[in-house]
């Protein structure tokens, strides 16, 4: 799959799934811009990617004015991938509303703003890819907020596929992916969690950022896919 001569913006591209997507896009020949709120993470990501075709931009996607300025100054491009997220897990009755709202501000409203201000400058044969999560359709304890947000994002993707056509809009719904999000867990506890989850999945393993990157490549390069939610979850939805 080639992206030679195309421009790809990855919002949330400084780590985890976003970094994996940026790496795959750059290796496929695209000019890639990774955007994140953390200058330190962006520098580390650029060092990891080590490609001249990759540039970076500091962007707080909860700041609508900043998002508007970013896309109006970036110029035309072909594909937008939004993987940026926050922390929105915990028992429903105990979770602070401010934490839940912040999660929505980043993952839903941030993605909403990015799509809104990208649409006028994205190529008509280009694409927008959101990233949700299996909790939208596979309810789990402690993930009420995340599930609600992911469901909203998937609904937005389908609506925009119709409204922004011929720009294609899709959503990737990942299962358990080994990302820096889990770095805060003690190593033994994390290993046990990953192992227990893998045993429950038909794929018999957890996912990795490159699994999401491969899905993103498919959605960017296949011009006949739009308005879909692509499950990349090791079979979680049928387990």
Residue pairs with C-beta under 8 A, 6 or more apart in sequence:
1 28
1 217
1 218
1 220
1 221
2 28
2 29
2 221
3 25
3 28
3 29
3 30
3 78
3 79
3 217
3 220
3 221
4 28
4 29
4 30
5 29
6 29
6 30
6 31
6 77
6 78
6 79
7 30
7 31
7 32
7 33
7 76
7 77
7 78
7 79
8 22
8 25
8 30
8 31
8 32
8 33
8 77
8 78
8 79
8 80
8 81
8 220
9 32
9 33
9 35
9 74
9 77
9 79
9 80
9 81
9 118
10 18
10 21
10 22
10 25
10 32
10 33
10 34
10 35
10 81
10 82
10 83
11 18
11 35
11 36
11 59
11 61
11 80
11 81
11 82
11 83
11 84
11 110
11 111
11 114
12 18
12 35
12 36
12 82
12 83
12 84
12 85
13 19
13 21
13 22
13 32
13 33
13 34
13 35
13 36
13 45
13 81
13 83
14 34
14 36
14 38
14 41
14 42
14 44
14 45
14 56
15 36
15 41
15 45
15 179
15 180
16 83
16 177
16 179
16 180
16 181
16 209
17 83
17 131
17 174
17 177
17 179
17 209
17 212
17 213
18 34
18 36
18 81
18 83
18 84
19 34
19 45
19 48
19 49
19 209
20 208
20 209
20 210
20 212
20 213
21 81
21 83
21 209
21 212
21 213
21 216
22 32
22 34
22 45
22 49
22 54
23 48
23 49
23 213
24 210
24 213
24 214
24 216
24 217
25 32
25 79
25 81
25 216
25 217
25 220
26 32
26 49
26 51
26 53
26 54
27 51
28 217
29 53
30 53
30 78
30 79
31 53
31 55
32 49
32 51
32 53
32 54
32 55
33 54
33 55
33 56
33 57
33 74
33 77
34 42
34 45
34 46
34 49
34 54
34 55
34 56
34 57
35 56
35 57
35 58
35 59
35 61
35 70
36 42
36 45
36 56
36 58
36 59
36 84
37 58
37 59
37 60
37 61
38 58
39 58
42 56
42 57
42 58
43 56
45 56
46 54
46 55
46 56
57 70
57 74
59 66
59 67
59 70
60 66
61 67
61 82
61 84
61 106
61 110
61 111
61 113
61 114
62 105
62 106
62 109
62 110
64 113
67 110
67 113
67 114
67 117
68 113
68 117
70 117
71 114
71 117
71 118
71 120
71 121
72 117
72 121
74 121
75 121
76 121
76 122
76 123
77 118
77 121
77 122
77 123
77 126
78 122
78 123
78 125
78 126
78 127
78 220
79 122
79 126
79 127
79 128
79 129
79 220
80 114
80 115
80 118
80 122
80 126
80 127
80 128
80 129
81 129
81 131
81 216
81 220
82 110
82 111
82 114
82 115
82 128
82 129
82 130
82 131
83 131
83 212
84 106
84 107
84 110
84 111
85 103
85 106
85 107
85 131
86 102
86 103
86 105
86 106
86 107
87 99
87 103
87 181
88 99
88 100
88 102
88 103
88 104
88 107
88 145
88 146
88 149
89 142
89 143
89 145
89 146
90 99
90 142
90 145
91 141
91 142
92 142
92 144
92 145
95 144
95 145
99 145
100 145
103 145
103 146
103 149
104 145
104 149
104 152
107 149
107 150
107 153
108 149
108 152
108 153
108 156
111 130
111 153
111 156
112 156
115 128
115 130
115 156
115 160
115 164
115 169
118 128
119 128
119 164
119 167
122 128
122 167
123 167
124 166
124 167
125 166
125 167
125 223
126 167
126 168
127 167
127 168
127 169
127 170
127 219
127 220
127 226
128 157
128 160
128 164
128 167
128 168
128 169
128 170
129 169
129 170
129 171
129 172
129 216
129 219
129 220
130 153
130 154
130 156
130 157
130 169
130 170
130 171
130 172
131 153
131 171
131 172
131 173
131 174
131 212
132 149
132 150
132 151
132 153
132 154
132 157
132 171
132 172
132 173
132 174
132 229
133 146
133 147
133 150
133 173
133 174
133 175
134 150
134 173
134 174
134 175
134 231
134 233
134 236
134 237
135 143
135 146
135 147
135 150
136 147
136 150
136 151
136 153
136 154
136 173
137 151
137 173
137 237
138 236
138 237
139 147
140 147
150 173
153 171
154 171
154 173
154 229
157 169
157 170
157 171
157 227
157 229
158 169
158 171
158 227
158 229
160 169
161 168
161 169
161 170
161 226
161 227
161 228
162 227
165 226
168 219
168 223
168 225
168 226
169 226
169 227
170 219
170 225
170 226
170 227
170 228
170 229
170 230
171 228
171 229
171 230
172 212
172 215
172 216
172 219
172 229
172 230
172 232
173 229
173 230
173 231
173 232
173 233
174 207
174 211
174 212
174 232
174 233
175 201
175 206
175 207
175 231
175 232
175 233
175 234
175 236
176 194
176 197
176 206
176 207
176 233
176 234
176 236
177 206
177 207
177 208
177 209
177 211
177 212
178 194
178 206
178 207
178 208
178 209
179 209
182 190
182 193
185 193
194 206
197 206
198 204
198 205
198 206
198 234
200 239
201 233
201 234
201 235
201 236
201 239
202 234
202 235
202 238
202 239
203 234
203 235
204 234
205 234
206 234
207 232
207 233
207 234
211 232
212 232
215 230
215 232
218 225
218 230
219 225
219 230
231 237
